[in-house]
Every structure is written in C-alpha cells, then in structure tokens.
C-alpha cells in the first residue's frame, strides 16, 4: 500500500538500481525539503492557523504542508541517484 512506501524504500530501490548499473552505491544521496521555502509558507499563515491543521483552500497543499511539518525538515524526504549520460 502507499502507506508502506517512504524514503527508506526509495533508498533501497536506488541502491539496487545503482548496483545493477555498476554505479558506486555511495552515490545514492539523501534529499531534503527546502527549509527556507517551508518556513516562508509557515510564516504566511495567519497567527491562528497551525501548519498541521491549516485551513488552506487547496486540499493538496494542505495535505503536503501537514506531512512536511509532521516529518520534520531535518529528516530526508527521499533519495536521489545522480547520473549523467556519456556523450561520445
């Protein structure tokens, strides 16, 4: 289910892909939310609105904001594997 998929599963998937491609697994890196962006969004909320229970009109934005602040800005939100195609 979707609830079982998160950053650790992304790390595992990218590590496996790196291994299959012969890329050093240490190239798999943590990805974080941009704290400045989220602090600005939080600062724009009215004083009587909590990010975890905001009354934003856009349900998707409301859900994303709640998830980001619930997880915290110092925990990885995902993982990346930077690769570049060789030009010959």
KOLVO-490213 format. One record per residue: residue in one letter; y, x, z of N, C-alpha, C in turn. Coordinates in Angstrom, 3 decimals. Example, Ala and Ser with C-alpha at 12.3 -4.5 7.8 and 13.67 -1.06 7.14 Angstrom:
+---+----------+----------+----------+----------+----------+----------+----------+----------+----------+
: r :     n.py :     n.px :     n.pz :    ca.py :    ca.px :    ca.pz :     c.py :     c.px :     c.pz :
+---+----------+----------+----------+----------+----------+----------+----------+----------+----------+
: A :   -5.690 :   13.190 :    7.800 :   -4.500 :   12.300 :    7.800 :   -3.300 :   13.200 :    7.800 :
: S :   -2.250 :   12.850 :    7.080 :   -1.060 :   13.670 :    7.140 :    0.030 :   12.900 :    7.870 :
+---+----------+----------+----------+----------+----------+----------+----------+----------+----------+
//
This chain:
+---+----------+----------+----------+----------+----------+----------+----------+----------+----------+
: r :     n.py :     n.px :     n.pz :    ca.py :    ca.px :    ca.pz :     c.py :     c.px :     c.pz :
+---+----------+----------+----------+----------+----------+----------+----------+----------+----------+
: X :   -1.185 :    0.834 :    0.000 :    0.000 :    0.000 :    0.000 :    1.241 :    0.873 :    0.000 :
: X :    2.387 :    0.260 :   -0.285 :    3.647 :    1.000 :   -0.350 :    3.997 :    1.622 :    0.993 :
: X :    3.613 :    0.969 :    2.081 :    3.913 :    1.481 :    3.417 :    3.193 :    2.791 :    3.701 :
: X :    2.102 :    3.063 :    2.998 :    1.335 :    4.279 :    3.218 :    1.847 :    5.463 :    2.402 :
: X :    2.861 :    5.236 :    1.569 :    3.387 :    6.285 :    0.706 :    4.726 :    6.758 :    1.268 :
: X :    4.823 :    8.066 :    1.461 :    6.055 :    8.622 :    2.008 :    6.191 :   10.076 :    1.628 :
: X :    7.095 :   10.779 :    2.295 :    7.342 :   12.182 :    1.973 :    6.110 :   13.077 :    2.036 :
: X :    5.240 :   12.874 :    3.004 :    4.048 :   13.738 :    3.113 :    3.118 :   13.553 :    1.918 :
: X :    3.010 :   12.315 :    1.423 :    2.176 :   12.069 :    0.247 :    2.819 :   12.705 :   -0.985 :
: X :    4.144 :   12.684 :   -1.059 :    4.847 :   13.337 :   -2.168 :    4.615 :   14.843 :   -2.132 :
: X :    4.657 :   15.418 :   -0.935 :    4.403 :   16.859 :   -0.791 :    2.984 :   17.193 :   -1.255 :
: X :    2.023 :   16.395 :   -0.847 :    0.631 :   16.620 :   -1.227 :    0.450 :   16.523 :   -2.740 :
: X :    1.053 :   15.505 :   -3.351 :    0.967 :   15.324 :   -4.802 :    1.575 :   16.515 :   -5.536 :
: X :    2.780 :   16.932 :   -5.137 :    3.440 :   18.038 :   -5.827 :    2.720 :   19.366 :   -5.605 :
: X :    2.131 :   19.548 :   -4.441 :    1.354 :   20.761 :   -4.189 :    0.142 :   20.808 :   -5.108 :
: X :   -0.509 :   19.667 :   -5.300 :   -1.659 :   19.585 :   -6.200 :   -1.234 :   19.839 :   -7.646 :
: X :   -0.115 :   19.252 :   -8.051 :    0.392 :   19.469 :   -9.418 :    0.719 :   20.944 :   -9.625 :
: X :    1.392 :   21.554 :   -8.639 :    1.727 :   22.980 :   -8.747 :    0.456 :   23.809 :   -8.895 :
: X :   -0.555 :   23.499 :   -8.126 :   -1.828 :   24.222 :   -8.189 :   -2.460 :   24.075 :   -9.573 :
: X :   -2.454 :   22.857 :  -10.100 :   -3.034 :   22.605 :  -11.425 :   -2.277 :   23.345 :  -12.528 :
: X :   -0.959 :   23.489 :  -12.360 :   -0.140 :   24.175 :  -13.360 :   -0.075 :   25.685 :  -13.158 :
: X :   -0.706 :   26.166 :  -12.084 :   -0.671 :   27.598 :  -11.809 :    0.673 :   28.052 :  -11.264 :
: X :    1.404 :   27.136 :  -10.634 :    2.714 :   27.450 :  -10.044 :    2.508 :   27.688 :   -8.555 :
: X :    3.198 :   28.693 :   -8.022 :    3.119 :   29.002 :   -6.600 :    3.476 :   27.760 :   -5.781 :
: X :    2.607 :   27.389 :   -4.849 :    2.818 :   26.177 :   -4.053 :    4.077 :   26.248 :   -3.185 :
: X :    4.548 :   27.459 :   -2.925 :    5.767 :   27.582 :   -2.112 :    7.001 :   27.104 :   -2.873 :
: X :    6.855 :   26.816 :   -4.160 :    7.970 :   26.277 :   -4.944 :    8.232 :   24.804 :   -4.615 :
: X :    7.270 :   24.133 :   -3.995 :    7.471 :   22.751 :   -3.559 :    8.455 :   22.787 :   -2.389 :
: X :    9.578 :   22.089 :   -2.532 :   10.648 :   22.154 :   -1.531 :   10.992 :   20.771 :   -0.993 :
: X :   11.429 :   20.756 :    0.245 :   11.884 :   19.514 :    0.863 :   13.194 :   19.067 :    0.221 :
: X :   13.367 :   17.754 :    0.094 :   14.611 :   17.174 :   -0.410 :   15.181 :   16.267 :    0.679 :
: X :   16.479 :   16.347 :    0.871 :   17.146 :   15.598 :    1.929 :   18.212 :   14.674 :    1.347 :
: X :   18.530 :   13.627 :    2.100 :   19.673 :   12.793 :    1.754 :   20.935 :   13.640 :    1.946 :
: X :   21.984 :   13.300 :    1.223 :   23.262 :   13.985 :    1.371 :   23.971 :   13.400 :    2.593 :
: X :   24.063 :   14.170 :    3.698 :   24.661 :   13.598 :    4.910 :   26.107 :   13.171 :    4.725 :
: X :   26.861 :   13.906 :    3.926 :   28.267 :   13.549 :    3.721 :   28.394 :   12.159 :    3.093 :
: X :   27.550 :   11.882 :    2.110 :   27.590 :   10.569 :    1.446 :   27.302 :    9.444 :    2.438 :
: X :   26.282 :    9.643 :    3.268 :   25.894 :    8.582 :    4.200 :   26.876 :    8.448 :    5.355 :
: X :   27.474 :    9.552 :    5.781 :   28.486 :    9.459 :    6.828 :   29.721 :    8.724 :    6.316 :
: X :   30.076 :    8.950 :    5.042 :   31.193 :    8.204 :    4.445 :   30.866 :    6.719 :    4.361 :
: X :   29.643 :    6.394 :    3.929 :   29.239 :    4.983 :    3.846 :   29.270 :    4.335 :    5.224 :
: X :   28.775 :    5.062 :    6.220 :   28.772 :    4.520 :    7.580 :   30.207 :    4.327 :    8.060 :
: X :   31.072 :    5.283 :    7.755 :   32.473 :    5.200 :    8.178 :   33.227 :    4.049 :    7.541 :
: X :   32.778 :    3.601 :    6.363 :   33.444 :    2.489 :    5.684 :   33.018 :    1.125 :    6.214 :
: X :   31.963 :    1.115 :    7.026 :   31.523 :   -0.153 :    7.608 :   32.529 :   -0.610 :    8.659 :
: X :   32.739 :   -1.912 :    8.796 :   33.616 :   -2.408 :    9.867 :   33.093 :   -1.975 :   11.232 :
: X :   33.982 :   -1.889 :   12.211 :   33.616 :   -1.408 :   13.549 :   32.501 :   -2.224 :   14.191 :
: X :   32.410 :   -3.497 :   13.851 :   31.422 :   -4.361 :   14.498 :   30.110 :   -4.442 :   13.719 :
: X :   29.901 :   -3.534 :   12.757 :   28.679 :   -3.545 :   11.942 :   27.897 :   -2.276 :   12.203 :
: X :   26.608 :   -2.426 :   12.486 :   25.700 :   -1.319 :   12.733 :   24.950 :   -1.014 :   11.436 :
: X :   24.817 :    0.281 :   11.040 :   24.104 :    0.605 :    9.795 :   22.688 :    0.055 :    9.731 :
: X :   22.016 :   -0.041 :   10.885 :   20.644 :   -0.532 :   10.877 :   20.566 :   -2.051 :   10.757 :
: X :   21.688 :   -2.731 :   10.964 :   21.698 :   -4.187 :   10.883 :   22.993 :   -4.641 :   10.210 :
: X :   23.335 :   -3.981 :    9.106 :   24.596 :   -4.284 :    8.435 :   24.511 :   -5.604 :    7.685 :
: X :   25.662 :   -6.154 :    7.399 :   25.746 :   -7.435 :    6.701 :   26.232 :   -7.203 :    5.265 :
: X :   25.784 :   -6.108 :    4.654 :   26.182 :   -5.812 :    3.287 :   25.692 :   -6.913 :    2.358 :
: X :   26.494 :   -7.227 :    1.335 :   26.134 :   -8.282 :    0.399 :   24.924 :   -7.910 :   -0.444 :
: X :   24.815 :   -6.649 :   -0.849 :   23.729 :   -6.203 :   -1.716 :   22.488 :   -5.929 :   -0.862 :
: X :   21.430 :   -6.763 :   -1.000 :   20.240 :   -6.563 :   -0.163 :   19.580 :   -5.205 :   -0.359 :
: X :   19.618 :   -4.679 :   -1.585 :   19.010 :   -3.371 :   -1.836 :   19.767 :   -2.274 :   -1.102 :
: X :   21.087 :   -2.313 :   -1.157 :   21.921 :   -1.319 :   -0.467 :   21.736 :   -1.440 :    1.043 :
: X :   21.649 :   -2.657 :    1.537 :   21.455 :   -2.897 :    2.975 :   20.123 :   -2.306 :    3.428 :
: X :   19.069 :   -2.539 :    2.647 :   17.742 :   -2.026 :    2.983 :   17.714 :   -0.505 :    2.945 :
: X :   18.311 :    0.083 :    1.907 :   18.332 :    1.548 :    1.776 :   19.088 :    2.186 :    2.928 :
: X :   20.240 :    1.624 :    3.274 :   21.039 :    2.182 :    4.361 :   20.257 :    2.133 :    5.670 :
: X :   19.597 :    1.022 :    5.942 :   18.824 :    0.895 :    7.179 :   17.699 :    1.922 :    7.214 :
: X :   16.994 :    2.115 :    6.080 :   15.890 :    3.076 :    6.029 :   16.379 :    4.509 :    6.238 :
: X :   17.505 :    4.859 :    5.613 :   18.033 :    6.220 :    5.725 :   18.406 :    6.531 :    7.174 :
: X :   19.125 :    5.616 :    7.822 :   19.547 :    5.882 :    9.197 :   18.373 :    5.792 :   10.170 :
: X :   17.373 :    4.973 :    9.864 :   16.183 :    4.892 :   10.715 :   15.399 :    6.202 :   10.662 :
: X :   15.238 :    6.775 :    9.447 :   14.504 :    8.029 :    9.281 :   15.310 :    9.186 :    9.838 :
: X :   16.606 :    9.161 :    9.652 :   17.474 :   10.255 :   10.088 :   17.810 :   11.162 :    8.920 :
: X :   18.962 :   11.786 :    8.983 :   19.435 :   12.623 :    7.884 :   18.868 :   14.033 :    7.922 :
: X :   18.191 :   14.397 :    9.007 :   17.650 :   15.754 :    9.108 :   16.168 :   15.828 :    8.766 :
: X :   15.566 :   14.692 :    8.418 :   14.157 :   14.676 :    8.004 :   14.092 :   14.555 :    6.491 :
: X :   13.126 :   15.221 :    5.847 :   13.032 :   15.154 :    4.390 :   12.808 :   13.723 :    3.910 :
: X :   13.485 :   13.366 :    2.824 :   13.278 :   12.042 :    2.224 :   12.277 :   12.131 :    1.083 :
: X :   11.926 :   13.356 :    0.698 :   10.955 :   13.568 :   -0.366 :   10.762 :   15.052 :   -0.599 :
: X :   10.107 :   15.373 :   -1.708 :    9.847 :   16.767 :   -2.074 :   10.103 :   16.939 :   -3.563 :
: X :   10.453 :   18.152 :   -3.963 :   10.699 :   18.458 :   -5.371 :    9.911 :   19.696 :   -5.774 :
: X :    9.589 :   19.763 :   -7.061 :    8.935 :   20.933 :   -7.642 :    9.748 :   21.315 :   -8.870 :
: X :   10.676 :   22.262 :   -8.713 :   11.496 :   22.643 :   -9.865 :   10.670 :   23.435 :  -10.880 :
: X :   10.678 :   22.967 :  -12.105 :   10.001 :   23.668 :  -13.198 :   10.933 :   23.675 :  -14.396 :
: X :   10.784 :   24.678 :  -15.222 :   11.595 :   24.782 :  -16.440 :   10.674 :   25.108 :  -17.598 :
: X :   10.852 :   24.422 :  -18.682 :   10.060 :   24.663 :  -19.872 :   10.505 :   25.972 :  -20.513 :
: X :    9.521 :   26.789 :  -20.886 :    9.828 :   28.061 :  -21.515 :   10.231 :   27.834 :  -22.967 :
: X :   11.324 :   28.457 :  -23.361 :   11.757 :   28.422 :  -24.755 :   11.294 :   29.698 :  -25.441 :
: X :   10.508 :   29.556 :  -26.503 :   10.028 :   30.758 :  -27.164 :   10.694 :   30.956 :  -28.514 :
+---+----------+----------+----------+----------+----------+----------+----------+----------+----------+
//
